[in-house]
Amino acid sequence: MTSTLPVVTTDQRTAVPTQPNDAPDTDERAGHKRAGHKQPRHKRANGERGPGTPDEADGRTGGNRRLTVRPVVRFRGSRPDLLLCGVLLVAILLVQGWNIQHYPTLSDDEGTYLAQAWAVQEGNGLAHYTYWYDHPPLGWMQIAFLTWLPSLLSPESMTVAPMRFAMLLVSAASAVFLYVLARRLWLPRWAAGLAMVLFGLSPLSVVLQREIFLDNIAVMWMLLAFCLAASPHRHLWHHFAAGIAAAVGVLTKETMLVILPALLVTMWRFSHRDTRKFALTGAITACALIGLFYPLFALLKGELVPGGGHVSLWDGITYQMSRPGSGFILDAGSGSYGVLQSWLYYDRVLPLGGVAGAVLLMVTLRWSVTARALAGPALAVVILTAVAMRPSGYLPAMYVIQALPFLALVLAGGAASVTHAVLRRRRGSGESRKLTVVRWTALAALAATAAVYAAPRWYDGNRTALTADANAPYRAAASWMATEVPDPSRARVLVDDALWLDLVHAGYEPGLGAIWFYKADLDPAVTETMPRGWRDLDYVVASPTVRRDARDLPNVRDALTHSDTVAVFGEGEDRIEIRRIAATPTATTTDTATATASDTATTTATDTTTATDTTTATKSTGGAR
């Protein structure tokens, strides 16, 4: 089923009058007539203006400007759209799902969110340790819901690698929402498909969307909010629902708050002018009321403000706002620059092309219909880029996730604008066939250049994601801890959250047996059970995360210093060491452990006889040592 809105034929599909020298889109108009629809009536019987009036368009008719009509595609009733979206969705799920357990490397953040979801499933509260308002809990509550059935059928599978499959549902929903949004923002079908490809098949997207990050879930809700804001029906309840979806997105990951102005811009442009004030007021009210549940929750628990003996929402916000900055993103010696390079390592097309597309759309906002239709997503890219470029800001690696859909939209929109300019700008009704061939040849050359640049890089990036096994050391370490420790139920082990649930399923006591290494220094509930510090521990699973952050954690640092390496899995900086706490620390113990770790290349087999007699066989590139 289709309906009609007045649109310009000089650029991409939106409701503005055409310029005198632009030809109407005769093909789509003819198809519209064949579908049996009448042209919209610009005046109602009572004199009110209907939704298709020129006054409601971006511009006003005047002089010799004329108005043409293009049908609005109803996604559910458009077979070409359903077919294209379905084919692309299958391709995205195949690429993102293949080898998902083995690549990329498991991260501590993934383990933290999944462990908190496990705590919710088990009825142990909002987190596997004291919940301290680091993030709103709604995000991992959704993860708990997504993983509930698999964990019910196979409890031991509730670990990071297998539960990554749950993120495919989020990726699928986000990709479909993006396609629908692109069509509602008047992008042609091919451009909407391009946006979906950029969002779902970029090597950067493939890597980050596989991981169990709150940002991926928040993006899904924000895309739903944009779809509702740009609904062609323009019902008030759509805008109220957009506010609710936006609030859920913010409560899933609070950094989504900065995108709300872009959502309001989209809502303003696509709402009916007669009900625009009500629509915006309703959306803002709905968003604010849902968002206030979080501080209300803290207030009811008596944890809104700091006090003796409890955590507080205010402390959580203060911590997040005062995190040490990672430096200016363009400063080659800063941490932010390293994060940027890690993004560009996977893909330069989407981040750089998307920012360039946003700049193009903002510059051409005055005369480009596509730019006006995509003003909201373009503004989102500009805001997120400005936030990332703060000289004193903190830039986490997953920050780019919330920008991915908007980068894809504006890049596809920029491609649509360039295509229109090449094929139709200054094209008269009597244009020669030779000039038309020149136009198409130029467009083909541009498309071929883009494909030649992007295709090899995407192929290499996605081939790595489909074939590499970055998590073999983690699996080996988890297996060693499950089989080589005599009595896991009585052992105390420092471990990062990427392996925390593996140890819990292997029989270690959650919380005080398997100890998330940060808590050994930062959580009083754990530190009070360690009156002798590192001497009250038995093992350290020294992953790259543990070794990197140990310098700021005295108990963890001492445990590493006074421990012997009994098994090593992997090589180089990505290795995982199993270290046994020494009963009587000596100066030579540390030197021996350090030398062993630096010379280790792959997997170490260990036959433990007593606490003081350990035999370690290490396989390296140079042979056994």
N, C-alpha and C positions, 0 to 999 in steps of 0.2 A: 504494500500500500504506500502511496506517496501523497504528499501534500505540497503546496506551493508557497513560495516566498519570493518577493521581488529581489533580484540579484543583478549584479553588474556582470557584463560579459567581457569587460576589458581585462579583468584579472580573476583571481580565484573566487570561489562562490561565496558571496555575501550579499546583503541587501542594500545596494546602492545603485543610483542611476548610472547609465553608461555614458561614455563620452561620444561625441558625434562621429568620430572617425573609427569607431570600433564596431565590428560586425556582430550581430547577435549569434548566440550559440544555437544555430538552427537545428543541429542534430539532436541536442537534448530537448529543445522545444518540441521538435517533431515527435520524439519519443514520449514526451509528456502528453501531447495531444492523443497519440495512439493509445495511451493508457486510459483514456476516457476522462481526464480531469479537465475542468474548466479553469480559465484564467481567474486569478483572484479578483474579487470586487473590492475596489479601494474605498467604497462608501457603503455603509450599512443603511438599511431602510430608515433608521431613526437619526441618520446624520452622523453617527459615530464613525470614527476611522477604524478599520479593521487591521489585523496584524500585518497585512501586506501593503500598507499605504506608503507612498513615497516619503512622507514626513517621518516615518519611523526608521528610515534607512539612515546610513551614515551621512549621506549628503542630501541636498534638496534639489528637486528638479527645477530647471529654469533654463531659459533660452531654447536652444535646440537639442538639449540633452533628452535622451529617451530611456525608458525603463523596459527591461526584458525580464522574463521569469524563468527560473530553473527549478526543477523539482528537488525537494528534500528527500533523501533516501531514508526510508524506514528500514533499519538494519535487519530486523527479523523477517521482513518481506522481500528483501533484495537477494536473489539467488547469487548473482555475481559477487556481492560483498560477502555473503556467507561462505561461498566456495573459496574465495581468496583468503579470507581470514582463517578458515578451517585448515587449508593447506599450509599456510605459514605457521599456524599454531602447532601442527604436527611436527613440522621441521624444527621449531624452537624447542619443543619438549624432547625430541630425539637428541638434539645437540646438547641441551642442558642436562638431560638425564643420563646420557651415556658416560660411564666412568665417574659418576658423581661422588661415589664413596672414596675414590682414590685421588681426586684432584678438585680443588686446591688443597694445600696443607691445612689440617685442622687448626683452628684458632681458639685461643682461650676465651674470647668473647662468645663464640658459638657454644662452647661448653658451659659457660656461665648461664646463658639464656635457657639452654636445654635443662640444666640442673635445676634452675628455678621453676621451669615448667614441670619437671619431675616432682618437685616439692609440692606444687599445687595439686598434681594428680594424686599424690600420696596423702594429701590432707595435712601436710606438715607446715602449712603457712604459705607466705608469699615468696619465700626464698629458702634455699638450702642452708643458709646462715641467717643472721639477723638482717631483716629488711631495713635498709637505711635511706630509702627514697632517692637512690641513685638514678632511677628511671621510674616512670609510672608502671605499675605491674600489669596493665592491660595487655602489653605486648606479649609477654611470656604466658599470660593466660590464654591468648589465642594459639600460641605454640602448643600449650598443653592440650587444647581442643584438637588441633591438627594431628597430634601424635597420640591421641588417646586410644584409638582403635588399634593401631600397630603395637603399642606398648601393652595393651590388654591381651592381644593374641600371643605376643612374644615379648615378655618383660625384659629379657636380656638384650633385646635389640634397641632398647631405649638408650642409645649412645649416639654420639655426634654423627658419625659417618652414615649409618643406616637411616637416621631420621632426616638427613638432607633431602630424601625423596619427598618429604612433606612440603618442601619449598617449591616443588614443581607445581603444586596447586596454586600457590601464590603467584608464581611466574605466569601461569596460564591465564589467571584472572586479570593480572596487570596487562598482559599483552592484548587481550580482547578489549579491555577498557580503553587502551591507548588507540586501538583501531577505531572504535566507536567515537572516541573524542576527536580524532583526526577528521572523520567524516562530518561530525557535527560542527567542526570549525571550518568547514567548506573546502577542505583539501580534496582533490580528485582521488579516485579510487587507487590509482597507481601510487600516488604520494602517500596515502594512508598505509598501503602495503609497505612502502619504503620505510616509513616511520616504524612500523612493526618489526621489520627486519633489523633496522638499526638498533632498536631497543632490545630485541631478543637474541640476536646472533652476533653482535659485536663481541669480540673476545673478552673485553672488559666486562660486559654484561654477563656473559656466560660464567665467568669466574665468580663474580660477586653475587649474582642471583642464585647460585647454588648454595651459598652459605646461609646458615641459620642466623640471620641478622634481623633485628627489629626494623631496620630501615626498609627492607624489602616489603614487609607487611604494611608499614606506614605508607609507602608509595602506592600500594594497591588501594588503600582507602582514599588517598588524595586524588588518584585518577578517577575513582568513582565520584568524588565530589565535583571534579571538573566536568565529568559527563553529565551529571545532574544540572550543574549550573548552565551548561550549554544546550540543555534539552530543547528541541524544537517545539514541544508542547507549551512551554512557558507557564506551566501550572505553578501556583505558589507552593504547593507541597513539594515540588521538585527542588525548589530553592531551600525550603526548610530542611529537606533531606540532605541537600548538599552541605548545609551547616553541620548537621549531625555527623555525616561521614568525615568532614574535615576535623571535627572535634575528636572522633575516634582515631584518626590519623595522628593528631597531635599527642593524644594520650598513649598511642603506641610508641612513638618516638618524638620527644618534645622539640627536636630541631625542625620539625615540619612547621612550626609556628611561623617561620620567616616566609613561607610560601603563601600564607593566607592573603596578603595584599594582591597577589597575582590571581587568586581565586575570585576575589571581589571584582577585579577588573573584568574577568571573563563573565561573571554574573551580570555586571552592569551592561556589558555590550550585548548580551543575548537575552536579557529580560525585556518584557513588554514595557514600553515607557509609561503606560497608564498604571501599571502595578509595580514599577521598579522600586519605589520607596518601600512598599510592603514586602517585596521579595528580599531586598537587602536587609531590612530590619528583622524579618523573620529568620533569615540565615544567620545573621550575627547573634541574635538572641539564642537560637538553638545551639549554636557552637559554644557560646559563653556558658549556658546552663549546663551542658554536658561536661565542659571543661572544668566547671566549678566542683564537680563531684570529687576530684582528686584532692584539692585542699580541704573540702568538707570531710573526706575520709580521714585525713590527718588530724583535723580538728576533733573529730569524734573519738579518736584514739588518744587524744592529748599529746599529739606529736607534731603540732603545727609549728611551734616555736621551740627554741632550745630550752633545755631544762636538765636538772640533775638526774642521771641514771637512765636516760632514754635518748633515742635518735629523734630527729625532727626533719620535717620537710624543708624548713629554712636552712638547716645545715646542709642538706643535700643540694639545694639550689646554690648555696654559697660555694660549695665544693666545685660544682660543675662550672660556675662562672669564674672561679679563681684558679682553674687548672693552668699550669705553666704553659705559656705560648710556645708554639713550635716554629716561630719565626716567619718572615715574609716568604711567600711562596716562590718568588723569583730570585731569592738569595741562594746562591749555589751551596752555601754551607749550612743551610737551615734544615730542620726536620720536615717542614712543609714542602720544601723543594724535593726532598727525597720521596715524599708521598706523591707529589705531582709526577715525578719520573716513573714511579711504580704504575701509575695510571697509564701514562703514555707508553710504557713498555708493552702493555697489552694492546692498546689501541690509540692511535692518534687521530683517526678519522672522526669518531664521535665526539670526544671532548673539544678538540680544536675546531672542527667543522661546525659543531653545535654552537659554540660561542660566536664564531664568525657569522653563522646564520642569524643568531639573535641580534647581533650588531646591525646586520643588513636589514632586518625587519624593523628595528627601532629607527634606523635612519630613513627608511622609506615609509614610515607610518602615515605620513600626511597624504600620500597619493596611492599607496598600495592597498588594495582590498585585502590581500592575504595578510599583510602586516597588521592591519586593524583586527582581522579575525583572530590572529595568533598573538595579539597583544598580551594576553594573560600568560601563556607559556613563555613568551620572549621575556617578559618582566621577571618571571620566576628564574630564568637563566641568569639575567642581570643581577638579581638579588643574591642568588647563591654564589655567583662569581665574586661579587663584592665582599660577601662574608668570608669566602675562602682567602681573599687577598688582604685581610686585616693583618697588619704587621705583627701585632701582639696576640693573634688568635691561635687557638688550638685546632689543628686539622687532622682528624682521624682518617684512616685509610678508607673507611666505609662511607665517608661524607658524600662521595660522588654518586652514591646509589640514588639519593633523592633527586639528583639532577638528570639522571639518565633518560627518563621519559620526556622531559622537556627539551633536552638536547636533541633527542631524536625527532620530536615534533618540529622544532624550529629549523633543523637541518633539512627535513623533508619539505617544510614550507618554503625554505629558501630555494630548494631545487625546483619546486613548483613555480615559484615566481620567475626564476631564470628561464624555465621552459616556456612559460607564457610570453616572456619578453622576446625570446628568440623566435617563436612561431607566430605571434599575433601582434606584437607592437608595430604600429604604423602600417598595418596590413589593410589595404583597400580591397573593395569587392572586385576590382579588375586587375588584381595582381597577376603578373605573368607566371606561367608554370616554372620557368627557369629560376625565378627568385624564390618560389616555394621550395624547389629542390635545394637551393642554397641554404635556406633556413633549416630544413631537415638534416642536411649534411652537417651543418654547424652544431646542431643539437646532438647528433650521433657522435661527433668528435668529442664534445664535452662529456657525454656519458661514457664513452670508451676510455677517455683519460682518467675519469674518476674510478672506473672499474679496474683499470690496469694498476692504479696506485693502491686501491684498497684490497682487492681480491688476494694477492699474494700474502699480504700481512695478516689478513683475517684467516687465511688458510693455515699459516704457520701457528698463529695463536690458538685457533680452535683445535688443530691437530694435537697440540700439547695437552689441551684440556681433555681430549678424547682418548689419549694413549698413556700419558704419564701416570706414575704411581708415586705420589709425594707422601703417602701416609703409611708406607710399609714400616718405617721405624716406630710409629705409634702403635700399630697392631702388634709388632714384636714386643715392644715394651709392656703393653697390656697383658700379653700372653705370659711373659716372664713373671710379672708380678702375680699373676693368677696361679702359676704352677710351681714357682721356685721358693716362694716364701712359706715357711713351715706352717704357720698359724695366722692367716690373714686377719681373723677376727680380733686378734690381740696386738697386731702390729700397728704402728703409727707412721704414716707416710706423708711427706709433703709432695704435692703434685699440682700441676695446673689443671684448670677445669676442662680442658680438652680430653683428659683421661680420668676425670673424677668419677663419672658414672661407670666407666669400665671397672674401676676398683671397687665401687659399691656393689656391682653385680658379681664381682669375684669374691665377696664375703667380707670386705673391709667395712668397719663401722662408719656410717655416713657422718661426716662432720668432725669427729674427733679421732677416728682411725684413718680414714682417707681425708686429709686436711688440704683444702685449697690454700696454697702456699701464702697468699696475701694475709689470710686470717691468722697465721702464726705470729704476726706482728701487729695487726690492725684491729682484731676483734677480741675484746676483753673476755668474751665467753670461751674463746679458745686459749688465749694466753694464760688465763688463770689455771688451766689444766697443765701448764708447762712451767712449773716453778723453777726447774733447773735449766730452762731454755732448751738449747739444742740437744742436751743429754736425755731429754724425755722423748726423743724421736728415734726411729729405727732406720728409715730409708728416706732418700730424696730421689724423686724421679726428675732429673734435671733436664728439662726440655729447653729449647732456645728462649722461651718466655721466662722461665724460672731463672736461668743464668743471667739474662739481660736485666731483670728487675731486682735481683738479689742485692745489688749494691745499696739500695735504699731500704732494705729490710734486714735489720740486724740478726734476728733469729735465723732467717733463711740463709744469710751470708755465713753465719757461723756453722750452720749445718753443712753447707757445702765445703767449708774449710776443714772441718773435722770429720770428713767422710772419705771412704775408699770407693773407687769405681769397681764394680763387680760385673757390669755388663754395659755394653755400648751398642747402640743400633743406629745405623746411618753413618754419615761422614760429614766432616766440615762443620760449619756453623749450624746446620740443621740436625745434627746428631742428637740422640736422646741417651743420656747416661743414667744408669741405675746405680746409685751410690748408697753404701751402707754406712751408717753412723759408726765411727770408731769408738770402741769402749774406752780406750785410753789414748787421747789424741797425742800425736807426736809431730815434730817438725817435718820428719821425712814423709809422713803420710800424705800431707798436702802436696809435696813436690812430686811424689810418685803418682798421685791421682791426676795431677795436672799434665804430667808427661804422658801418661797412658791415654788421657782424653785427646791430647793433641795429635798423637800418632795413630789414633784409631780411624779406620776407614769405613767398615761396614758393620757386620753383626758380630757380637761377642757371645760366645757360649761359656757359661759359668757353671762349675760344679762346686757347690758350697758344702764344706764339711763341718766347720765350726765357725764361731764368730771371729776367730783370730787366724783361721787358716783358709784362705780363699785362693782358688786357682782360676786364673782368667786366661782364656784363649781368645786372641783377637785376630780377625782377618782384616788385612789391609791391602792396599794396592801393591805393596812390596813383599807380600807374603806373611806367614804367621810369625807372631812375635811373642 
